[in-house]
Amino acid sequence: MSALLEIVELESGEIVLRRAEGDGSALVEIKFSDEVRVLLSEHSLDVGKAMVSAGVQAVGEVYGHVLEAHEEPTDGSLTEDTEEVPGVLH
């Protein structure tokens, strides 16, 4: 079962990835220093979203490699083909 997730900026300025239902604590928290918040001004949410998206993509790639390592070829043969598949960034 998958949950609907959202990226929001809290009143504290932190950017969090959380379940849309609001249950439980944040899954990911990003907190910029005051210096960086001044530098980014109104773009901090956009940068935070890009950071979370990159992290989610990296987790998907790592998880995919873990699954591939546990899969056996359907024809019973062993393969050494480890061609990299490019990821998708949204």
PyMOL Python script that loads the backbone (N, CA, C, O; Angstrom):
from pymol import cmd

cmd.read_pdbstr("""\
ATOM      1  N   MET A   1       0.848  -1.187   0.000  1.00  0.00           N
ATOM      2  CA  MET A   1       0.000   0.000   0.000  1.00  0.00           C
ATOM      3  C   MET A   1       0.888   1.243   0.000  1.00  0.00           C
ATOM      4  O   MET A   1       1.773   1.369   0.847  1.00  0.00           O
ATOM      5  N   SER A   2       0.665   2.146  -0.927  1.00  0.00           N
ATOM      6  CA  SER A   2       1.457   3.368  -0.987  1.00  0.00           C
ATOM      7  C   SER A   2       0.655   4.531  -0.415  1.00  0.00           C
ATOM      8  O   SER A   2      -0.571   4.580  -0.515  1.00  0.00           O
ATOM      9  N   ALA A   3       1.382   5.458   0.184  1.00  0.00           N
ATOM     10  CA  ALA A   3       0.747   6.627   0.786  1.00  0.00           C
ATOM     11  C   ALA A   3       0.975   7.839  -0.103  1.00  0.00           C
ATOM     12  O   ALA A   3       1.976   7.918  -0.815  1.00  0.00           O
ATOM     13  N   LEU A   4       0.059   8.763  -0.059  1.00  0.00           N
ATOM     14  CA  LEU A   4       0.209  10.026  -0.774  1.00  0.00           C
ATOM     15  C   LEU A   4       1.108  10.929   0.068  1.00  0.00           C
ATOM     16  O   LEU A   4       0.857  11.138   1.255  1.00  0.00           O
ATOM     17  N   LEU A   5       2.158  11.463  -0.559  1.00  0.00           N
ATOM     18  CA  LEU A   5       3.117  12.303   0.149  1.00  0.00           C
ATOM     19  C   LEU A   5       3.036  13.734  -0.355  1.00  0.00           C
ATOM     20  O   LEU A   5       2.594  13.987  -1.476  1.00  0.00           O
ATOM     21  N   GLU A   6       3.474  14.678   0.495  1.00  0.00           N
ATOM     22  CA  GLU A   6       3.504  16.079   0.105  1.00  0.00           C
ATOM     23  C   GLU A   6       4.771  16.731   0.637  1.00  0.00           C
ATOM     24  O   GLU A   6       5.308  16.330   1.669  1.00  0.00           O
ATOM     25  N   ILE A   7       5.235  17.737  -0.081  1.00  0.00           N
ATOM     26  CA  ILE A   7       6.378  18.540   0.352  1.00  0.00           C
ATOM     27  C   ILE A   7       5.824  19.905   0.726  1.00  0.00           C
ATOM     28  O   ILE A   7       5.196  20.574  -0.096  1.00  0.00           O
ATOM     29  N   VAL A   8       6.059  20.321   1.977  1.00  0.00           N
ATOM     30  CA  VAL A   8       5.520  21.599   2.452  1.00  0.00           C
ATOM     31  C   VAL A   8       6.592  22.368   3.208  1.00  0.00           C
ATOM     32  O   VAL A   8       7.549  21.793   3.727  1.00  0.00           O
ATOM     33  N   GLU A   9       6.409  23.684   3.257  1.00  0.00           N
ATOM     34  CA  GLU A   9       7.274  24.537   4.073  1.00  0.00           C
ATOM     35  C   GLU A   9       6.513  24.884   5.347  1.00  0.00           C
ATOM     36  O   GLU A   9       5.412  25.433   5.295  1.00  0.00           O
ATOM     37  N   LEU A  10       7.103  24.563   6.477  1.00  0.00           N
ATOM     38  CA  LEU A  10       6.478  24.836   7.767  1.00  0.00           C
ATOM     39  C   LEU A  10       6.708  26.288   8.173  1.00  0.00           C
ATOM     40  O   LEU A  10       7.539  26.977   7.583  1.00  0.00           O
ATOM     41  N   GLU A  11       5.969  26.750   9.181  1.00  0.00           N
ATOM     42  CA  GLU A  11       6.126  28.126   9.669  1.00  0.00           C
ATOM     43  C   GLU A  11       7.552  28.392  10.134  1.00  0.00           C
ATOM     44  O   GLU A  11       8.027  29.526  10.077  1.00  0.00           O
ATOM     45  N   SER A  12       8.237  27.338  10.597  1.00  0.00           N
ATOM     46  CA  SER A  12       9.622  27.466  11.072  1.00  0.00           C
ATOM     47  C   SER A  12      10.612  27.663   9.933  1.00  0.00           C
ATOM     48  O   SER A  12      11.780  27.966  10.173  1.00  0.00           O
ATOM     49  N   GLY A  13      10.153  27.494   8.691  1.00  0.00           N
ATOM     50  CA  GLY A  13      11.037  27.600   7.534  1.00  0.00           C
ATOM     51  C   GLY A  13      11.566  26.261   7.068  1.00  0.00           C
ATOM     52  O   GLY A  13      12.164  26.171   5.995  1.00  0.00           O
ATOM     53  N   GLU A  14      11.354  25.209   7.866  1.00  0.00           N
ATOM     54  CA  GLU A  14      11.787  23.878   7.454  1.00  0.00           C
ATOM     55  C   GLU A  14      10.923  23.384   6.300  1.00  0.00           C
ATOM     56  O   GLU A  14       9.729  23.676   6.228  1.00  0.00           O
ATOM     57  N   ILE A  15      11.542  22.641   5.412  1.00  0.00           N
ATOM     58  CA  ILE A  15      10.825  22.018   4.304  1.00  0.00           C
ATOM     59  C   ILE A  15      10.783  20.533   4.611  1.00  0.00           C
ATOM     60  O   ILE A  15      11.820  19.921   4.862  1.00  0.00           O
ATOM     61  N   VAL A  16       9.585  19.944   4.592  1.00  0.00           N
ATOM     62  CA  VAL A  16       9.444  18.548   4.997  1.00  0.00           C
ATOM     63  C   VAL A  16       8.683  17.744   3.952  1.00  0.00           C
ATOM     64  O   VAL A  16       7.824  18.255   3.234  1.00  0.00           O
ATOM     65  N   LEU A  17       9.032  16.478   3.899  1.00  0.00           N
ATOM     66  CA  LEU A  17       8.272  15.490   3.141  1.00  0.00           C
ATOM     67  C   LEU A  17       7.483  14.716   4.176  1.00  0.00           C
ATOM     68  O   LEU A  17       8.055  14.158   5.113  1.00  0.00           O
ATOM     69  N   ARG A  18       6.168  14.681   4.009  1.00  0.00           N
ATOM     70  CA  ARG A  18       5.319  13.998   4.986  1.00  0.00           C
ATOM     71  C   ARG A  18       4.149  13.341   4.285  1.00  0.00           C
ATOM     72  O   ARG A  18       3.875  13.601   3.113  1.00  0.00           O
ATOM     73  N   ARG A  19       3.470  12.492   5.017  1.00  0.00           N
ATOM     74  CA  ARG A  19       2.251  11.880   4.493  1.00  0.00           C
ATOM     75  C   ARG A  19       1.182  12.963   4.387  1.00  0.00           C
ATOM     76  O   ARG A  19       1.042  13.795   5.284  1.00  0.00           O
ATOM     77  N   ALA A  20       0.435  12.950   3.297  1.00  0.00           N
ATOM     78  CA  ALA A  20      -0.571  13.989   3.058  1.00  0.00           C
ATOM     79  C   ALA A  20      -1.655  13.986   4.128  1.00  0.00           C
ATOM     80  O   ALA A  20      -2.277  15.016   4.389  1.00  0.00           O
ATOM     81  N   GLU A  21      -1.880  12.835   4.745  1.00  0.00           N
ATOM     82  CA  GLU A  21      -2.905  12.746   5.786  1.00  0.00           C
ATOM     83  C   GLU A  21      -2.491  13.489   7.047  1.00  0.00           C
ATOM     84  O   GLU A  21      -3.322  13.749   7.918  1.00  0.00           O
ATOM     85  N   GLY A  22      -1.197  13.836   7.151  1.00  0.00           N
ATOM     86  CA  GLY A  22      -0.716  14.563   8.320  1.00  0.00           C
ATOM     87  C   GLY A  22      -0.452  13.679   9.519  1.00  0.00           C
ATOM     88  O   GLY A  22      -0.215  14.186  10.615  1.00  0.00           O
ATOM     89  N   ASP A  23      -0.486  12.352   9.336  1.00  0.00           N
ATOM     90  CA  ASP A  23      -0.249  11.425  10.440  1.00  0.00           C
ATOM     91  C   ASP A  23       1.246  11.238  10.671  1.00  0.00           C
ATOM     92  O   ASP A  23       1.998  11.033   9.719  1.00  0.00           O
ATOM     93  N   GLY A  24       1.677  11.306  11.913  1.00  0.00           N
ATOM     94  CA  GLY A  24       3.069  11.025  12.233  1.00  0.00           C
ATOM     95  C   GLY A  24       4.000  12.181  11.932  1.00  0.00           C
ATOM     96  O   GLY A  24       3.581  13.266  11.528  1.00  0.00           O
ATOM     97  N   SER A  25       5.273  11.912  12.144  1.00  0.00           N
ATOM     98  CA  SER A  25       6.285  12.943  11.940  1.00  0.00           C
ATOM     99  C   SER A  25       6.730  12.988  10.483  1.00  0.00           C
ATOM    100  O   SER A  25       6.362  12.140   9.671  1.00  0.00           O
ATOM    101  N   ALA A  26       7.526  13.995  10.182  1.00  0.00           N
ATOM    102  CA  ALA A  26       8.032  14.168   8.817  1.00  0.00           C
ATOM    103  C   ALA A  26       8.943  13.005   8.446  1.00  0.00           C
ATOM    104  O   ALA A  26       9.670  12.483   9.291  1.00  0.00           O
ATOM    105  N   LEU A  27       8.901  12.604   7.182  1.00  0.00           N
ATOM    106  CA  LEU A  27       9.770  11.545   6.683  1.00  0.00           C
ATOM    107  C   LEU A  27      11.149  12.095   6.347  1.00  0.00           C
ATOM    108  O   LEU A  27      12.154  11.412   6.539  1.00  0.00           O
ATOM    109  N   VAL A  28      11.201  13.326   5.848  1.00  0.00           N
ATOM    110  CA  VAL A  28      12.449  14.022   5.520  1.00  0.00           C
ATOM    111  C   VAL A  28      12.285  15.474   5.952  1.00  0.00           C
ATOM    112  O   VAL A  28      11.233  16.079   5.746  1.00  0.00           O
ATOM    113  N   GLU A  29      13.335  16.022   6.550  1.00  0.00           N
ATOM    114  CA  GLU A  29      13.326  17.426   6.955  1.00  0.00           C
ATOM    115  C   GLU A  29      14.545  18.126   6.366  1.00  0.00           C
ATOM    116  O   GLU A  29      15.658  17.603   6.428  1.00  0.00           O
ATOM    117  N   ILE A  30      14.336  19.298   5.799  1.00  0.00           N
ATOM    118  CA  ILE A  30      15.435  20.117   5.292  1.00  0.00           C
ATOM    119  C   ILE A  30      15.360  21.459   6.007  1.00  0.00           C
ATOM    120  O   ILE A  30      14.335  22.139   5.982  1.00  0.00           O
ATOM    121  N   LYS A  31      16.462  21.823   6.642  1.00  0.00           N
ATOM    122  CA  LYS A  31      16.521  23.106   7.348  1.00  0.00           C
ATOM    123  C   LYS A  31      17.722  23.882   6.828  1.00  0.00           C
ATOM    124  O   LYS A  31      18.865  23.457   6.997  1.00  0.00           O
ATOM    125  N   PHE A  32      17.461  25.012   6.200  1.00  0.00           N
ATOM    126  CA  PHE A  32      18.517  25.878   5.692  1.00  0.00           C
ATOM    127  C   PHE A  32      18.982  26.817   6.805  1.00  0.00           C
ATOM    128  O   PHE A  32      18.186  27.243   7.641  1.00  0.00           O
ATOM    129  N   SER A  33      20.255  27.130   6.808  1.00  0.00           N
ATOM    130  CA  SER A  33      20.777  28.124   7.753  1.00  0.00           C
ATOM    131  C   SER A  33      20.183  29.486   7.395  1.00  0.00           C
ATOM    132  O   SER A  33      19.676  29.686   6.291  1.00  0.00           O
ATOM    133  N   ASP A  34      20.256  30.418   8.347  1.00  0.00           N
ATOM    134  CA  ASP A  34      19.742  31.764   8.086  1.00  0.00           C
ATOM    135  C   ASP A  34      20.438  32.393   6.883  1.00  0.00           C
ATOM    136  O   ASP A  34      19.803  33.071   6.075  1.00  0.00           O
ATOM    137  N   GLU A  35      21.746  32.164   6.769  1.00  0.00           N
ATOM    138  CA  GLU A  35      22.510  32.723   5.655  1.00  0.00           C
ATOM    139  C   GLU A  35      21.990  32.203   4.311  1.00  0.00           C
ATOM    140  O   GLU A  35      21.836  32.974   3.363  1.00  0.00           O
ATOM    141  N   VAL A  36      21.723  30.913   4.232  1.00  0.00           N
ATOM    142  CA  VAL A  36      21.227  30.324   2.981  1.00  0.00           C
ATOM    143  C   VAL A  36      19.799  30.775   2.708  1.00  0.00           C
ATOM    144  O   VAL A  36      19.439  31.013   1.555  1.00  0.00           O
ATOM    145  N   ARG A  37      18.987  30.894   3.740  1.00  0.00           N
ATOM    146  CA  ARG A  37      17.605  31.354   3.541  1.00  0.00           C
ATOM    147  C   ARG A  37      17.584  32.762   2.954  1.00  0.00           C
ATOM    148  O   ARG A  37      16.748  33.063   2.102  1.00  0.00           O
ATOM    149  N   VAL A  38      18.493  33.624   3.398  1.00  0.00           N
ATOM    150  CA  VAL A  38      18.584  34.980   2.837  1.00  0.00           C
ATOM    151  C   VAL A  38      19.020  34.900   1.379  1.00  0.00           C
ATOM    152  O   VAL A  38      18.473  35.593   0.521  1.00  0.00           O
ATOM    153  N   LEU A  39      20.000  34.056   1.105  1.00  0.00           N
ATOM    154  CA  LEU A  39      20.505  33.900  -0.258  1.00  0.00           C
ATOM    155  C   LEU A  39      19.410  33.389  -1.203  1.00  0.00           C
ATOM    156  O   LEU A  39      19.277  33.873  -2.327  1.00  0.00           O
ATOM    157  N   LEU A  40      18.632  32.413  -0.742  1.00  0.00           N
ATOM    158  CA  LEU A  40      17.590  31.812  -1.591  1.00  0.00           C
ATOM    159  C   LEU A  40      16.322  32.653  -1.656  1.00  0.00           C
ATOM    160  O   LEU A  40      15.560  32.545  -2.617  1.00  0.00           O
ATOM    161  N   SER A  41      16.091  33.470  -0.670  1.00  0.00           N
ATOM    162  CA  SER A  41      14.874  34.269  -0.503  1.00  0.00           C
ATOM    163  C   SER A  41      13.627  33.436  -0.773  1.00  0.00           C
ATOM    164  O   SER A  41      13.398  32.442  -0.085  1.00  0.00           O
ATOM    165  N   GLU A  42      12.820  33.815  -1.751  1.00  0.00           N
ATOM    166  CA  GLU A  42      11.547  33.108  -1.981  1.00  0.00           C
ATOM    167  C   GLU A  42      11.718  31.782  -2.717  1.00  0.00           C
ATOM    168  O   GLU A  42      10.727  31.098  -2.973  1.00  0.00           O
ATOM    169  N   HIS A  43      12.936  31.403  -3.061  1.00  0.00           N
ATOM    170  CA  HIS A  43      13.173  30.167  -3.817  1.00  0.00           C
ATOM    171  C   HIS A  43      13.518  28.967  -2.935  1.00  0.00           C
ATOM    172  O   HIS A  43      13.818  27.890  -3.452  1.00  0.00           O
ATOM    173  N   SER A  44      13.480  29.136  -1.618  1.00  0.00           N
ATOM    174  CA  SER A  44      13.878  28.040  -0.732  1.00  0.00           C
ATOM    175  C   SER A  44      12.982  26.817  -0.891  1.00  0.00           C
ATOM    176  O   SER A  44      13.476  25.691  -0.829  1.00  0.00           O
ATOM    177  N   LEU A  45      11.689  27.004  -1.092  1.00  0.00           N
ATOM    178  CA  LEU A  45      10.795  25.860  -1.274  1.00  0.00           C
ATOM    179  C   LEU A  45      11.126  25.113  -2.561  1.00  0.00           C
ATOM    180  O   LEU A  45      11.128  23.882  -2.578  1.00  0.00           O
ATOM    181  N   ASP A  46      11.404  25.843  -3.634  1.00  0.00           N
ATOM    182  CA  ASP A  46      11.765  25.195  -4.900  1.00  0.00           C
ATOM    183  C   ASP A  46      13.053  24.384  -4.766  1.00  0.00           C
ATOM    184  O   ASP A  46      13.142  23.267  -5.275  1.00  0.00           O
ATOM    185  N   VAL A  47      14.049  24.948  -4.081  1.00  0.00           N
ATOM    186  CA  VAL A  47      15.312  24.230  -3.878  1.00  0.00           C
ATOM    187  C   VAL A  47      15.073  23.008  -2.994  1.00  0.00           C
ATOM    188  O   VAL A  47      15.614  21.934  -3.258  1.00  0.00           O
ATOM    189  N   GLY A  48      14.273  23.169  -1.957  1.00  0.00           N
ATOM    190  CA  GLY A  48      13.948  22.038  -1.087  1.00  0.00           C
ATOM    191  C   GLY A  48      13.239  20.926  -1.837  1.00  0.00           C
ATOM    192  O   GLY A  48      13.540  19.750  -1.634  1.00  0.00           O
ATOM    193  N   LYS A  49      12.299  21.287  -2.704  1.00  0.00           N
ATOM    194  CA  LYS A  49      11.598  20.281  -3.510  1.00  0.00           C
ATOM    195  C   LYS A  49      12.569  19.531  -4.417  1.00  0.00           C
ATOM    196  O   LYS A  49      12.469  18.313  -4.569  1.00  0.00           O
ATOM    197  N   ALA A  50      13.511  20.264  -5.020  1.00  0.00           N
ATOM    198  CA  ALA A  50      14.502  19.621  -5.887  1.00  0.00           C
ATOM    199  C   ALA A  50      15.377  18.660  -5.088  1.00  0.00           C
ATOM    200  O   ALA A  50      15.713  17.577  -5.568  1.00  0.00           O
ATOM    201  N   MET A  51      15.745  19.054  -3.876  1.00  0.00           N
ATOM    202  CA  MET A  51      16.567  18.189  -3.032  1.00  0.00           C
ATOM    203  C   MET A  51      15.812  16.920  -2.644  1.00  0.00           C
ATOM    204  O   MET A  51      16.374  15.826  -2.695  1.00  0.00           O
ATOM    205  N   VAL A  52      14.553  17.056  -2.260  1.00  0.00           N
ATOM    206  CA  VAL A  52      13.751  15.888  -1.896  1.00  0.00           C
ATOM    207  C   VAL A  52      13.549  14.990  -3.112  1.00  0.00           C
ATOM    208  O   VAL A  52      13.658  13.769  -3.001  1.00  0.00           O
ATOM    209  N   SER A  53      13.260  15.575  -4.263  1.00  0.00           N
ATOM    210  CA  SER A  53      13.076  14.782  -5.486  1.00  0.00           C
ATOM    211  C   SER A  53      14.331  13.987  -5.824  1.00  0.00           C
ATOM    212  O   SER A  53      14.245  12.815  -6.191  1.00  0.00           O
ATOM    213  N   ALA A  54      15.494  14.619  -5.703  1.00  0.00           N
ATOM    214  CA  ALA A  54      16.756  13.920  -5.974  1.00  0.00           C
ATOM    215  C   ALA A  54      16.962  12.782  -4.985  1.00  0.00           C
ATOM    216  O   ALA A  54      17.431  11.709  -5.363  1.00  0.00           O
ATOM    217  N   GLY A  55      16.621  13.005  -3.740  1.00  0.00           N
ATOM    218  CA  GLY A  55      16.748  11.955  -2.731  1.00  0.00           C
ATOM    219  C   GLY A  55      15.818  10.787  -2.988  1.00  0.00           C
ATOM    220  O   GLY A  55      16.219   9.631  -2.856  1.00  0.00           O
ATOM    221  N   VAL A  56      14.585  11.077  -3.353  1.00  0.00           N
ATOM    222  CA  VAL A  56      13.618  10.019  -3.661  1.00  0.00           C
ATOM    223  C   VAL A  56      14.087   9.224  -4.872  1.00  0.00           C
ATOM    224  O   VAL A  56      13.969   7.999  -4.891  1.00  0.00           O
ATOM    225  N   GLN A  57      14.617   9.905  -5.879  1.00  0.00           N
ATOM    226  CA  GLN A  57      15.135   9.220  -7.064  1.00  0.00           C
ATOM    227  C   GLN A  57      16.300   8.311  -6.681  1.00  0.00           C
ATOM    228  O   GLN A  57      16.371   7.173  -7.144  1.00  0.00           O
ATOM    229  N   ALA A  58      17.205   8.796  -5.847  1.00  0.00           N
ATOM    230  CA  ALA A  58      18.356   7.992  -5.426  1.00  0.00           C
ATOM    231  C   ALA A  58      17.909   6.759  -4.655  1.00  0.00           C
ATOM    232  O   ALA A  58      18.457   5.675  -4.853  1.00  0.00           O
ATOM    233  N   VAL A  59      16.931   6.908  -3.789  1.00  0.00           N
ATOM    234  CA  VAL A  59      16.404   5.758  -3.051  1.00  0.00           C
ATOM    235  C   VAL A  59      15.805   4.750  -4.017  1.00  0.00           C
ATOM    236  O   VAL A  59      16.012   3.547  -3.858  1.00  0.00           O
ATOM    237  N   GLY A  60      15.068   5.220  -5.011  1.00  0.00           N
ATOM    238  CA  GLY A  60      14.487   4.319  -6.008  1.00  0.00           C
ATOM    239  C   GLY A  60      15.543   3.554  -6.769  1.00  0.00           C
ATOM    240  O   GLY A  60      15.379   2.364  -7.040  1.00  0.00           O
ATOM    241  N   GLU A  61      16.640   4.232  -7.122  1.00  0.00           N
ATOM    242  CA  GLU A  61      17.723   3.561  -7.844  1.00  0.00           C
ATOM    243  C   GLU A  61      18.403   2.519  -6.966  1.00  0.00           C
ATOM    244  O   GLU A  61      18.674   1.408  -7.421  1.00  0.00           O
ATOM    245  N   VAL A  62      18.680   2.867  -5.710  1.00  0.00           N
ATOM    246  CA  VAL A  62      19.315   1.921  -4.788  1.00  0.00           C
ATOM    247  C   VAL A  62      18.395   0.734  -4.554  1.00  0.00           C
ATOM    248  O   VAL A  62      18.838  -0.414  -4.590  1.00  0.00           O
ATOM    249  N   TYR A  63      17.121   1.002  -4.314  1.00  0.00           N
ATOM    250  CA  TYR A  63      16.154  -0.064  -4.070  1.00  0.00           C
ATOM    251  C   TYR A  63      16.038  -0.957  -5.299  1.00  0.00           C
ATOM    252  O   TYR A  63      15.939  -2.177  -5.164  1.00  0.00           O
ATOM    253  N   GLY A  64      16.047  -0.372  -6.493  1.00  0.00           N
ATOM    254  CA  GLY A  64      15.977  -1.148  -7.727  1.00  0.00           C
ATOM    255  C   GLY A  64      17.175  -2.059  -7.882  1.00  0.00           C
ATOM    256  O   GLY A  64      17.034  -3.205  -8.308  1.00  0.00           O
ATOM    257  N   HIS A  65      18.374  -1.556  -7.536  1.00  0.00           N
ATOM    258  CA  HIS A  65      19.576  -2.385  -7.623  1.00  0.00           C
ATOM    259  C   HIS A  65      19.526  -3.527  -6.613  1.00  0.00           C
ATOM    260  O   HIS A  65      19.987  -4.631  -6.903  1.00  0.00           O
ATOM    261  N   VAL A  66      18.974  -3.273  -5.440  1.00  0.00           N
ATOM    262  CA  VAL A  66      18.845  -4.328  -4.431  1.00  0.00           C
ATOM    263  C   VAL A  66      17.912  -5.414  -4.940  1.00  0.00           C
ATOM    264  O   VAL A  66      18.195  -6.602  -4.790  1.00  0.00           O
ATOM    265  N   LEU A  67      16.798  -5.008  -5.544  1.00  0.00           N
ATOM    266  CA  LEU A  67      15.858  -5.995  -6.089  1.00  0.00           C
ATOM    267  C   LEU A  67      16.490  -6.785  -7.224  1.00  0.00           C
ATOM    268  O   LEU A  67      16.329  -8.003  -7.298  1.00  0.00           O
ATOM    269  N   GLU A  68      17.217  -6.095  -8.116  1.00  0.00           N
ATOM    270  CA  GLU A  68      17.860  -6.770  -9.241  1.00  0.00           C
ATOM    271  C   GLU A  68      18.876  -7.797  -8.759  1.00  0.00           C
ATOM    272  O   GLU A  68      19.017  -8.861  -9.360  1.00  0.00           O
ATOM    273  N   ALA A  69      19.577  -7.489  -7.690  1.00  0.00           N
ATOM    274  CA  ALA A  69      20.593  -8.401  -7.165  1.00  0.00           C
ATOM    275  C   ALA A  69      19.973  -9.680  -6.624  1.00  0.00           C
ATOM    276  O   ALA A  69      20.636 -10.716  -6.569  1.00  0.00           O
ATOM    277  N   HIS A  70      18.709  -9.618  -6.225  1.00  0.00           N
ATOM    278  CA  HIS A  70      18.037 -10.791  -5.666  1.00  0.00           C
ATOM    279  C   HIS A  70      17.235 -11.567  -6.698  1.00  0.00           C
ATOM    280  O   HIS A  70      16.743 -12.657  -6.405  1.00  0.00           O
ATOM    281  N   GLU A  71      17.096 -11.022  -7.903  1.00  0.00           N
ATOM    282  CA  GLU A  71      16.334 -11.702  -8.948  1.00  0.00           C
ATOM    283  C   GLU A  71      17.196 -12.739  -9.644  1.00  0.00           C
ATOM    284  O   GLU A  71      18.402 -12.555  -9.809  1.00  0.00           O
ATOM    285  N   GLU A  72      16.564 -13.831 -10.050  1.00  0.00           N
ATOM    286  CA  GLU A  72      17.248 -14.856 -10.827  1.00  0.00           C
ATOM    287  C   GLU A  72      16.735 -14.800 -12.258  1.00  0.00           C
ATOM    288  O   GLU A  72      15.553 -14.532 -12.474  1.00  0.00           O
ATOM    289  N   PRO A  73      17.607 -15.050 -13.249  1.00  0.00           N
ATOM    290  CA  PRO A  73      17.140 -15.081 -14.640  1.00  0.00           C
ATOM    291  C   PRO A  73      16.069 -16.157 -14.815  1.00  0.00           C
ATOM    292  O   PRO A  73      16.143 -17.225 -14.207  1.00  0.00           O
ATOM    293  N   THR A  74      15.077 -15.863 -15.652  1.00  0.00           N
ATOM    294  CA  THR A  74      13.977 -16.809 -15.844  1.00  0.00           C
ATOM    295  C   THR A  74      14.390 -18.034 -16.633  1.00  0.00           C
ATOM    296  O   THR A  74      13.731 -19.070 -16.538  1.00  0.00           O
ATOM    297  N   ASP A  75      15.478 -17.950 -17.422  1.00  0.00           N
ATOM    298  CA  ASP A  75      15.902 -19.106 -18.211  1.00  0.00           C
ATOM    299  C   ASP A  75      16.913 -19.974 -17.472  1.00  0.00           C
ATOM    300  O   ASP A  75      17.411 -20.955 -18.024  1.00  0.00           O
ATOM    301  N   GLY A  76      17.219 -19.618 -16.223  1.00  0.00           N
ATOM    302  CA  GLY A  76      18.138 -20.418 -15.431  1.00  0.00           C
ATOM    303  C   GLY A  76      19.601 -20.108 -15.667  1.00  0.00           C
ATOM    304  O   GLY A  76      20.459 -20.691 -15.003  1.00  0.00           O
ATOM    305  N   SER A  77      19.920 -19.210 -16.592  1.00  0.00           N
ATOM    306  CA  SER A  77      21.317 -18.891 -16.877  1.00  0.00           C
ATOM    307  C   SER A  77      21.799 -17.766 -15.973  1.00  0.00           C
ATOM    308  O   SER A  77      21.003 -17.010 -15.414  1.00  0.00           O
ATOM    309  N   LEU A  78      23.092 -17.673 -15.843  1.00  0.00           N
ATOM    310  CA  LEU A  78      23.685 -16.584 -15.079  1.00  0.00           C
ATOM    311  C   LEU A  78      24.165 -15.524 -16.044  1.00  0.00           C
ATOM    312  O   LEU A  78      24.748 -15.844 -17.080  1.00  0.00           O
ATOM    313  N   THR A  79      23.930 -14.270 -15.719  1.00  0.00           N
ATOM    314  CA  THR A  79      24.382 -13.186 -16.588  1.00  0.00           C
ATOM    315  C   THR A  79      25.301 -12.271 -15.809  1.00  0.00           C
ATOM    316  O   THR A  79      25.206 -12.171 -14.586  1.00  0.00           O
ATOM    317  N   GLU A  80      26.183 -11.609 -16.518  1.00  0.00           N
ATOM    318  CA  GLU A  80      27.084 -10.636 -15.909  1.00  0.00           C
ATOM    319  C   GLU A  80      26.819  -9.251 -16.466  1.00  0.00           C
ATOM    320  O   GLU A  80      27.639  -8.349 -16.296  1.00  0.00           O
ATOM    321  N   ASP A  81      25.688  -9.069 -17.128  1.00  0.00           N
ATOM    322  CA  ASP A  81      25.339  -7.792 -17.743  1.00  0.00           C
ATOM    323  C   ASP A  81      24.857  -6.847 -16.653  1.00  0.00           C
ATOM    324  O   ASP A  81      23.818  -7.088 -16.039  1.00  0.00           O
ATOM    325  N   THR A  82      25.594  -5.787 -16.409  1.00  0.00           N
ATOM    326  CA  THR A  82      25.218  -4.817 -15.375  1.00  0.00           C
ATOM    327  C   THR A  82      25.061  -3.429 -15.970  1.00  0.00           C
ATOM    328  O   THR A  82      25.462  -2.439 -15.358  1.00  0.00           O
ATOM    329  N   GLU A  83      24.484  -3.354 -17.149  1.00  0.00           N
ATOM    330  CA  GLU A  83      24.296  -2.067 -17.828  1.00  0.00           C
ATOM    331  C   GLU A  83      23.458  -1.138 -16.964  1.00  0.00           C
ATOM    332  O   GLU A  83      22.410  -1.526 -16.447  1.00  0.00           O
ATOM    333  N   GLU A  84      23.936   0.097 -16.815  1.00  0.00           N
ATOM    334  CA  GLU A  84      23.227   1.094 -16.026  1.00  0.00           C
ATOM    335  C   GLU A  84      22.037   1.642 -16.806  1.00  0.00           C
ATOM    336  O   GLU A  84      22.130   1.883 -18.009  1.00  0.00           O
ATOM    337  N   VAL A  85      20.931   1.836 -16.116  1.00  0.00           N
ATOM    338  CA  VAL A  85      19.738   2.418 -16.714  1.00  0.00           C
ATOM    339  C   VAL A  85      19.615   3.834 -16.177  1.00  0.00           C
ATOM    340  O   VAL A  85      19.639   4.028 -14.962  1.00  0.00           O
ATOM    341  N   PRO A  86      19.484   4.835 -17.051  1.00  0.00           N
ATOM    342  CA  PRO A  86      19.389   6.208 -16.556  1.00  0.00           C
ATOM    343  C   PRO A  86      18.121   6.424 -15.744  1.00  0.00           C
ATOM    344  O   PRO A  86      17.070   5.863 -16.053  1.00  0.00           O
ATOM    345  N   GLY A  87      18.231   7.247 -14.700  1.00  0.00           N
ATOM    346  CA  GLY A  87      17.080   7.548 -13.869  1.00  0.00           C
ATOM    347  C   GLY A  87      16.215   8.625 -14.493  1.00  0.00           C
ATOM    348  O   GLY A  87      16.599   9.257 -15.477  1.00  0.00           O
ATOM    349  N   VAL A  88      15.045   8.826 -13.911  1.00  0.00           N
ATOM    350  CA  VAL A  88      14.119   9.841 -14.392  1.00  0.00           C
ATOM    351  C   VAL A  88      13.958  10.878 -13.298  1.00  0.00           C
ATOM    352  O   VAL A  88      13.658  10.542 -12.152  1.00  0.00           O
ATOM    353  N   LEU A  89      14.156  12.128 -13.647  1.00  0.00           N
ATOM    354  CA  LEU A  89      13.981  13.213 -12.700  1.00  0.00           C
ATOM    355  C   LEU A  89      12.743  13.994 -13.100  1.00  0.00           C
ATOM    356  O   LEU A  89      12.619  14.431 -14.245  1.00  0.00           O
ATOM    357  N   HIS A  90      11.836  14.168 -12.165  1.00  0.00           N
ATOM    358  CA  HIS A  90      10.586  14.878 -12.437  1.00  0.00           C
ATOM    359  C   HIS A  90      10.667  16.285 -11.931  1.00  0.00           C
ATOM    360  O   HIS A  90       9.709  17.046 -12.068  1.00  0.00           O
TER     361      HIS A  90
END
""", "prot")
cmd.dss("prot")
cmd.show_as("cartoon", "prot")
cmd.util.cbc("prot")
cmd.orient("prot")
